Each structure stands twice: as C-alpha cells, then as structure tokens.
Amino acid sequence: MEKTEADFTMTFRQLSEITQSQLQELVIPQEFWALKMISKHKLFPAWVSQYLSRLKSNINDSDSERRKRMTAVNPRYVLKNWMAESAVQKAERNDFSETY
C-alpha cells in the first residue's frame, strides 16, 4: 500500500467489502477504487494469495462475518489533519463554512 500511495483507510474498508471469490479471481470491481489502485502493483497477486490463505485459518468464516469484524475496526471516513486545520483557521476568522 505504501509503494502505491494507497489510501489506507479506504483500502482496508474496501478489503472488508470485497468477496473472497472476487479476490481469488483478481477481479476488482471499479467501485473498489482503492483496491484497484494497489492491484496494479506486481506483488498484488502474491499478497492476495497470502491474504486468502490467512482467511482460511478462520474456519467456517464467511464473507459477511469477515465484513462485520473488519467494519467494526476500519472506519469508512477518517478526519484528515489538513481538513481539520483548514476548518480551525477559518473558524478563527468567524468563517464557519467548513463546519458541518
């Protein structure tokens, strides 16, 4: 992920949402843009193979169970420091346009 400059938050979130069969076939749907980005790396197929092997150690695990576990710890949105800093600077000037 580091070498492809992937968005870590969305990569892990999308990894929780993709099915094991899609990964096994290396079929990354367009909506999984973060995974699509890292799938271009030459080591991606080997990484997927290792990941799928690791998942097999969770006996009787399903895609939905894996999704529940992963979404519990991988948020969809994370406030980025640059966004917070921009909102604070504007708020200090009584401009609350970035607060929601």
N, C-alpha and C positions, 0 to 999 in steps of 0.2 A: 504494500500500500504506500509505503514511503517513497519508493522509487517511481511510482506512477503519480505521485502527489494526489492521491485519492482523498476524498472527504471521508475521514474515519467514521464519523457519526452515521452518515448515510450508508457507507459500505456495510457496517455491522447491522444496521437496521434492515437493509435490503437482503443481506445474507440470512436474516431470520425469516424473511418473507418468501424467498425463492424455494422451490421444492427440491428435494434431493435428486429427483429424476432429471430436472432441468440442469442441475449442476453436473450430474453424471454424463449427460449428453453434451455438456458445454454449450447449452442453449440458454443464452442470457437475453431475456426479452428487453426491448428498448426502454420500458418503464423503469428498469433497474439500472439507471444511468451510471451510478457509482460503481456497481459491479462490472458493467460493460467496459468502463474505463480500465479497470485493473485486468480484465480478461484479455486485453491486448498484450500484456506482458508475457514474455516467452516462458516464464516459470509458472504461469497460472494453471495450466493443466496438471502439473505435478502437485501444486498446492491443493487444488481441488481434490485430487486423489487422496492426499493425506487427510484432508478435512473429512471426506466421506468415510475413510477408514476409522477416524476418530468417532464419528457419529455412530458407527456400527457397534461401538463398545457400549452404547446406551441401549441395552436390549429392550425390545418391544417399544421403542421410541417411534413416534410418528412425526410427520411434518408439523402437525398442529400442536403437539406437545412441545416440540423444539421451538416453535414460534412463540408460544406462551412464555417459556423460560427466557428466551432471548429478548422479547419485547419488554419484559419486566426490568431488564437491566440496560437496554440500549434504547435511549430516547429517540424520538423522531426529530426533535428540534433541540438545539443547544444554543443558548445565547452566546454569541461571539463577542470577545472583548472589544473589538473595534466598533461594533454596533452599540454596545453599552456606553462606551466612551463618547461616541458621537451624540447619543441622546443626552448624556450628562452635560456636555458642553453647551448644547442648545438650550437645555432646561435652565442652565445658569444665566442665560440671556433671555429668560422668560419665553422661550420658543419651545412649546410642548408638542410640536408636530410629530416627533418620533416616539412619543409615548402612546401606548395602546391600552 
